[in-house]
Amino acid sequence: MSCCIVLGAQWGDEGKGKIVDLLSAEAEVVVRFQGGANAGHTIYPDGRKVVLHLVPSGILRQGCVAVIGNGCVVDIVELAEEIAALRNMGWSVSPDNLVLSPGAHLVTAMHRALDGVEGGKIGTTGRGIGPTYADKSRRVGIRIESLLDGSFPERFQALASRYRAQLHELTGEVPPDFVVPTEAVEVVRPFVRDARQLILDAARGGRNVLYEGAQGTLLDVDHGTWPFVTSSTTTIGGALSGAGVWVDFTARIGVVKAYTTRVGHGPFPTELHDEVGAALQERGKEFGATTGRPRRCGWLDLPLLRYAIDVNGLDRIALTKLDVLGGVDPIRVAVGRYDNGDPVYEDLPGWAEDITAVQRFADLPTACRDYVGFLEEQLGIPAAIVSTGAHRDHTLVRSSVW
């Protein structure tokens, strides 16, 4: 049995989708265990841009089963649209290669409406994720299993009644009528089956199972920069509860962007407010795949990465967007903190060459190799994968994960 997990080691947007897409070439099952359609993964599998919001990246690999686990929250309207978009692009999406756990909770139009009113305080995506997880904790939400037993319309209307009253109290306005999404129900229902048993059978059968995290460690509801976090457990503990199967991960991969970004409000010690930050944003195309919001950009922060390694037990990293640093000289890296919390920086030499076409790590510019080596030395774990561009073939695999 080989079970690997891919987790974001920063504030999300590290490039997890590309790494999962790469590793899923040898996986038979890919599991998404938390989050909702607030996490976009952008992939270029055949030169075409594919943006996934809830469907696991393994859907793009023939022979791979993509699983949406019980720890996820699912907007079935958006899921139905995502399935249709993938099919229109020529990808096969059927109950044979996409499975939706009956234990996952439903995101509704009511949750999105409340998020639109309250979510701006911490900079959420407005996709209804937080209110849905809140309903789950309060035991008043709606689970996917209701699509099978016929109770969904009744549960939907009962929830809508409560939300209309709450929205009226918050805004003073008469909320709209919320309509049961019957068409989406018919599209999604065939994909619902026992995801936990499928994962268990695959793991016990010795097949390669890949767990795909959404968001990043620093957005974890317990271990992130609270309260500016998401509403689910984005760290390794969430993988076990969010899939319902205990596995011993043979590889724990932290995806690390070669610099740092974050979306929305919250602390960001190494944030840049100058032309370098603007250049990183432009060259890195740092705009949210789901929302289009611009990402704040800054230098790499090693104290935060060491924290992510400790929380998740990471044993290797996948370094992404190394190409974006081309032309930046010097490159600053936060290696510690002063007593007042300000970053302690170390400057490293940059490189000017375009590295996207490089096929071997040894052929990278010396300063580029030295940058990777510096990170490995500082973090104490190897960079098993180095991404030099957006496309599948812009990847240097330095050691096998499987």
C-alpha positions as CSV (number, residue, x, y, z in Angstrom):
1,M,0.0,0.0,0.0
2,S,1.2,3.5,-0.9
3,C,-0.7,6.5,0.4
4,C,0.6,9.9,-0.2
5,I,-0.7,13.3,0.8
6,V,-0.2,16.7,-0.8
7,L,-0.7,19.7,1.5
8,G,-0.3,23.4,1.1
9,A,2.5,24.7,3.4
10,Q,1.5,28.4,3.2
11,W,-1.7,30.4,2.8
12,G,-3.0,28.3,-0.1
13,D,-2.5,29.0,-3.8
14,E,0.9,27.2,-3.7
15,G,0.2,25.2,-6.9
16,K,-1.2,22.0,-5.3
17,G,-3.3,21.2,-8.3
18,K,-0.3,20.8,-10.6
19,I,1.5,18.6,-8.1
20,V,-1.6,16.4,-7.6
21,D,-2.0,16.2,-11.3
22,L,1.6,15.1,-11.7
23,L,1.4,12.5,-9.0
24,S,-2.0,11.2,-10.0
25,A,-0.4,9.7,-13.1
26,E,0.5,6.7,-10.8
27,A,-2.5,6.9,-8.5
28,E,-5.6,4.9,-8.7
29,V,-7.6,7.0,-6.2
30,V,-7.3,10.7,-5.5
31,V,-9.2,12.0,-2.4
32,R,-10.3,15.5,-1.6
33,F,-11.0,15.6,2.1
34,Q,-11.9,19.1,3.1
35,G,-13.1,22.5,1.8
36,G,-15.5,23.4,-0.9
37,A,-15.6,25.3,-4.2
38,N,-13.6,28.1,-2.6
39,A,-10.4,26.4,-3.6
40,G,-9.4,26.6,-7.3
41,H,-6.8,24.4,-8.8
42,T,-5.5,25.6,-12.2
43,I,-3.9,22.8,-14.4
44,Y,-2.5,22.7,-17.9
45,P,-2.7,19.0,-18.8
46,D,-2.4,19.2,-22.5
47,G,-1.6,22.9,-23.1
48,R,-5.2,23.8,-22.3
49,K,-6.1,25.6,-19.1
50,V,-8.4,23.6,-16.7
51,V,-9.7,25.2,-13.5
52,L,-11.1,22.8,-10.9
53,H,-13.0,24.1,-7.9
54,L,-14.3,21.0,-6.1
55,V,-13.6,18.0,-8.3
56,P,-10.2,16.5,-7.4
57,S,-7.4,16.9,-9.9
58,G,-7.2,13.1,-10.5
59,I,-10.3,13.4,-12.7
60,L,-7.9,14.4,-15.5
61,R,-6.1,11.0,-15.4
62,Q,-7.6,8.0,-17.2
63,G,-8.1,5.1,-14.8
64,C,-8.1,7.3,-11.7
65,V,-11.1,7.6,-9.4
66,A,-11.6,11.1,-7.9
67,V,-13.3,11.1,-4.5
68,I,-15.0,14.0,-2.7
69,G,-14.9,13.0,1.0
70,N,-17.2,13.5,3.9
71,G,-15.1,16.4,5.2
72,C,-16.0,18.5,2.2
73,V,-18.9,20.9,1.7
74,V,-20.6,20.7,-1.7
75,D,-22.5,23.2,-3.7
76,I,-24.3,20.8,-6.0
77,V,-25.2,23.6,-8.4
78,E,-21.6,24.5,-8.8
79,L,-20.6,20.8,-8.9
80,A,-23.1,20.2,-11.7
81,E,-21.7,23.1,-13.7
82,E,-18.1,21.9,-13.1
83,I,-19.0,18.4,-14.4
84,A,-20.7,19.9,-17.5
85,A,-17.7,22.2,-18.1
86,L,-15.2,19.2,-17.9
87,R,-17.4,17.1,-20.3
88,N,-17.6,20.0,-22.7
89,M,-13.8,20.1,-22.8
90,G,-13.7,16.4,-23.6
91,W,-12.9,14.9,-20.2
92,S,-14.8,11.8,-19.1
93,V,-16.8,12.4,-15.9
94,S,-19.1,9.6,-14.7
95,P,-19.9,7.7,-11.5
96,D,-17.1,5.4,-12.5
97,N,-14.4,8.0,-11.9
98,L,-16.1,10.5,-9.6
99,V,-17.5,9.6,-6.2
100,L,-19.3,11.9,-3.8
101,S,-19.5,10.9,-0.1
102,P,-23.1,10.8,1.3
103,G,-21.6,12.3,4.5
104,A,-20.5,15.5,2.9
105,H,-22.6,18.6,3.7
106,L,-24.5,20.7,1.2
107,V,-23.8,24.4,0.5
108,T,-27.0,26.1,-0.5
109,A,-28.0,29.5,-1.9
110,M,-28.9,30.5,1.7
111,H,-25.4,29.8,2.9
112,R,-24.0,31.9,0.1
113,A,-26.4,34.8,0.9
114,L,-25.3,34.8,4.5
115,D,-21.6,34.6,3.6
116,G,-22.1,37.6,1.3
117,V,-23.4,39.6,4.3
118,E,-20.9,38.5,7.0
119,G,-17.9,37.1,5.1
120,G,-16.4,40.4,4.1
121,K,-15.2,41.0,7.7
122,I,-12.4,38.4,7.2
123,G,-12.2,38.4,3.4
124,T,-13.9,35.1,2.5
125,T,-14.7,34.1,-1.0
126,G,-18.4,34.5,-0.4
127,R,-19.1,30.9,-1.5
128,G,-21.0,29.9,1.6
129,I,-18.3,27.7,3.0
130,G,-18.2,29.1,6.5
131,P,-22.0,29.1,7.2
132,T,-22.2,25.5,5.9
133,Y,-19.5,24.3,8.3
134,A,-21.2,26.3,11.0
135,D,-24.5,24.5,10.3
136,K,-22.6,21.2,10.3
137,S,-21.2,21.9,13.8
138,R,-24.7,23.1,15.0
139,R,-26.2,19.9,13.6
140,V,-28.7,21.7,11.5
141,G,-27.2,21.3,8.1
142,I,-28.1,19.1,5.2
143,R,-26.0,16.1,4.2
144,I,-25.6,14.7,0.6
145,E,-27.3,11.5,1.7
146,S,-30.6,13.5,1.6
147,L,-30.4,13.4,-2.2
148,L,-30.8,9.6,-2.0
149,D,-33.6,9.3,0.6
150,G,-35.8,12.0,-0.9
151,S,-35.7,14.3,2.1
152,F,-33.7,17.1,0.5
153,P,-36.6,19.3,-0.7
154,E,-38.2,19.3,2.8
155,R,-34.8,19.9,4.5
156,F,-34.0,22.7,2.1
157,Q,-37.3,24.6,2.7
158,A,-36.9,24.3,6.5
159,L,-33.4,25.7,6.3
160,A,-34.5,28.4,3.9
161,S,-37.1,29.5,6.3
162,R,-34.6,29.9,9.1
163,Y,-32.1,31.7,6.9
164,R,-34.8,34.2,5.5
165,A,-35.5,35.2,9.1
166,Q,-31.8,35.6,9.9
167,L,-31.0,37.5,6.8
168,H,-34.0,39.9,7.4
169,E,-32.8,40.6,10.9
170,L,-29.2,41.3,9.7
171,T,-30.0,43.4,6.7
172,G,-33.5,44.8,7.3
173,E,-34.4,43.7,3.8
174,V,-36.8,41.0,2.6
175,P,-34.7,38.1,1.5
176,P,-35.4,36.4,-1.9
177,D,-37.2,33.1,-2.2
178,F,-34.8,30.3,-2.3
179,V,-35.6,27.6,-4.9
180,V,-34.8,23.9,-4.5
181,P,-32.1,23.2,-7.2
182,T,-33.9,20.2,-8.7
183,E,-31.9,20.0,-11.9
184,A,-28.6,19.9,-10.0
185,V,-30.0,17.1,-7.7
186,E,-30.6,14.9,-10.8
187,V,-27.1,15.6,-12.1
188,V,-25.3,14.9,-8.9
189,R,-27.3,12.0,-7.4
190,P,-25.7,9.2,-9.5
191,F,-22.3,10.1,-8.1
192,V,-23.2,9.5,-4.5
193,R,-21.9,6.3,-3.0
194,D,-19.9,5.0,-0.1
195,A,-16.6,6.9,-0.5
196,R,-15.2,5.6,2.8
197,Q,-15.4,2.0,1.7
198,L,-13.9,2.7,-1.7
199,I,-10.9,4.4,-0.1
200,L,-10.6,1.6,2.4
201,D,-10.7,-1.1,-0.2
202,A,-8.1,0.7,-2.3
203,A,-5.7,1.2,0.6
204,R,-6.0,-2.4,1.8
205,G,-5.7,-3.6,-1.7
206,G,-2.2,-2.1,-2.1
207,R,-3.3,0.5,-4.6
208,N,-1.8,4.0,-4.8
209,V,-4.0,6.5,-3.0
210,L,-3.3,10.2,-3.2
211,Y,-4.9,12.7,-0.8
212,E,-5.3,16.2,-2.1
213,G,-5.5,19.1,0.3
214,A,-7.2,22.4,-0.4
215,Q,-6.2,25.8,0.9
216,G,-3.0,25.8,3.1
217,T,-1.7,25.1,6.5
218,L,-1.8,28.7,7.6
219,L,-5.6,28.8,6.8
220,D,-6.4,25.8,9.0
221,V,-9.3,26.6,11.4
222,D,-7.2,25.4,14.4
223,H,-3.6,26.0,13.4
224,G,-3.8,28.9,11.0
225,T,-3.6,32.7,11.5
226,W,-7.0,32.7,13.2
227,P,-9.5,34.3,12.7
228,F,-8.3,35.0,9.2
229,V,-8.6,31.3,8.2
230,T,-11.0,29.0,6.4
231,S,-13.6,26.9,8.2
232,S,-12.1,23.4,7.8
233,T,-9.0,21.4,8.9
234,T,-6.6,21.9,6.0
235,T,-3.7,20.1,7.8
236,I,-2.9,16.4,7.9
237,G,-5.4,15.6,10.7
238,G,-8.3,16.7,8.4
239,A,-7.3,14.0,6.0
240,L,-8.2,11.2,8.3
241,S,-11.5,12.6,9.6
242,G,-12.4,14.1,6.2
243,A,-12.1,10.7,4.5
244,G,-13.1,8.4,7.3
245,V,-10.2,6.0,6.9
246,W,-7.0,5.7,8.9
247,V,-4.0,5.4,6.6
248,D,-0.2,5.7,7.3
249,F,1.1,8.1,4.8
250,T,4.3,7.0,3.1
251,A,4.9,10.4,1.7
252,R,3.9,13.8,3.2
253,I,4.5,16.5,0.7
254,G,4.3,20.1,1.4
255,V,3.7,22.4,-1.6
256,V,5.8,25.5,-1.2
257,K,5.6,28.5,-3.5
258,A,9.1,30.0,-4.1
259,Y,7.8,33.2,-2.6
260,T,4.7,33.9,-0.5
261,T,1.2,35.0,-1.3
262,R,-2.1,35.2,0.5
263,V,-5.6,36.3,-0.4
264,G,-7.9,38.3,1.8
265,H,-7.2,39.9,5.1
266,G,-4.9,38.8,7.9
267,P,-1.2,39.1,8.9
268,F,1.6,38.7,6.3
269,P,5.0,39.5,7.8
270,T,7.0,39.4,4.6
271,E,4.5,41.2,2.4
272,L,5.9,43.6,-0.3
273,H,4.3,46.9,-1.1
274,D,6.8,47.9,-3.7
275,E,7.6,47.3,-7.4
276,V,9.1,43.8,-6.6
277,G,5.8,42.7,-5.1
278,A,3.9,44.1,-8.1
279,A,6.2,42.3,-10.4
280,L,5.7,39.0,-8.6
281,Q,2.0,39.5,-8.8
282,E,2.1,40.2,-12.5
283,R,4.7,37.6,-13.6
284,G,3.2,34.9,-11.3
285,K,-0.4,35.7,-12.5
286,E,-1.3,35.9,-8.8
287,F,-5.1,36.2,-9.1
288,G,-7.5,33.7,-7.5
289,A,-8.6,30.8,-9.7
290,T,-12.0,30.8,-8.1
291,T,-12.6,34.5,-7.4
292,G,-10.1,36.4,-9.5
293,R,-9.1,38.4,-6.5
294,P,-5.4,39.7,-6.6
295,R,-3.1,37.9,-4.2
296,R,-0.8,39.8,-1.9
297,C,2.8,38.9,-2.6
298,G,6.0,38.8,-0.5
299,W,9.2,37.1,0.3
300,L,9.5,33.4,1.3
301,D,9.0,33.0,5.1
302,L,11.0,30.1,6.6
303,P,9.7,30.4,10.2
304,L,6.2,29.8,8.8
305,L,7.3,26.9,6.7
306,R,9.0,25.3,9.7
307,Y,5.7,25.6,11.5
308,A,3.9,23.9,8.6
309,I,6.5,21.1,8.6
310,D,5.9,20.5,12.4
311,V,2.1,20.6,12.2
312,N,1.9,18.1,9.3
313,G,5.0,16.0,9.7
314,L,6.1,16.9,6.2
315,D,9.0,14.9,4.9
316,R,9.6,16.6,1.6
317,I,8.5,19.7,-0.4
318,A,7.4,20.4,-3.9
319,L,8.7,23.8,-4.8
320,T,6.6,25.7,-7.3
321,K,6.8,28.9,-9.3
322,L,10.6,29.0,-9.1
323,D,10.6,30.5,-12.6
324,V,8.7,33.7,-11.3
325,L,11.8,34.7,-9.4
326,G,13.9,34.9,-12.5
327,G,15.3,38.5,-12.8
328,V,14.8,39.3,-9.1
329,D,18.2,40.1,-7.6
330,P,18.8,39.9,-4.7
331,I,16.2,37.4,-3.5
332,R,15.3,37.9,0.1
333,V,14.3,35.1,2.4
334,A,13.0,35.5,6.0
335,V,15.1,33.2,8.1
336,G,13.9,34.2,11.6
337,R,12.1,36.9,13.6
338,Y,13.3,39.8,15.7
339,D,11.8,40.2,19.2
340,N,9.2,42.6,17.8
341,G,8.1,40.0,15.3
342,D,9.6,41.6,12.2
343,P,11.3,39.2,9.8
344,V,15.1,38.7,9.8
345,Y,16.1,38.5,6.2
346,E,19.0,36.9,4.3
347,D,19.8,38.0,0.8
348,L,20.6,35.4,-1.9
349,P,21.8,36.1,-5.4
350,G,19.2,35.9,-8.2
351,W,19.4,34.7,-11.8
352,A,18.3,36.2,-15.1
353,E,17.8,33.1,-17.2
354,D,14.4,31.6,-18.3
355,I,14.3,28.2,-16.6
356,T,11.0,26.9,-18.0
357,A,12.6,24.7,-20.7
358,V,15.2,23.2,-18.3
359,Q,14.9,19.4,-18.2
360,R,17.5,18.5,-15.6
361,F,18.1,20.0,-12.1
362,A,21.8,20.1,-12.8
363,D,21.1,22.4,-15.8
364,L,19.5,25.1,-13.8
365,P,21.5,28.3,-13.2
366,T,23.9,28.0,-10.3
367,A,22.1,30.7,-8.3
368,C,18.8,28.9,-8.8
369,R,20.2,25.6,-7.6
370,D,21.8,27.3,-4.7
371,Y,18.4,28.9,-3.8
372,V,16.8,25.4,-3.7
373,G,19.8,24.0,-1.7
374,F,19.5,26.8,0.8
375,L,15.8,26.1,1.4
376,E,16.6,22.4,1.8
377,E,19.3,23.1,4.4
378,Q,17.2,25.6,6.3
379,L,14.1,23.4,6.4
380,G,15.8,20.0,6.9
381,I,13.8,18.2,4.2
382,P,14.5,17.7,0.5
383,A,12.8,19.4,-2.5
384,A,11.6,16.2,-4.2
385,I,9.8,18.1,-6.9
386,V,10.8,21.5,-8.5
387,S,8.3,23.2,-10.8
388,T,9.7,25.6,-13.3
389,G,6.5,26.7,-15.1
390,A,2.8,26.2,-15.3
391,H,2.6,23.1,-17.7
392,R,3.0,19.4,-16.9
393,D,6.4,19.2,-18.6
394,H,7.8,22.2,-16.6
395,T,8.6,19.9,-13.7
396,L,11.8,18.4,-12.4
397,V,11.2,15.2,-10.3
398,R,14.3,14.7,-8.2
399,S,13.2,11.7,-6.3
400,S,10.2,9.3,-6.6
401,V,7.3,9.8,-4.3
402,W,5.6,6.5,-5.1
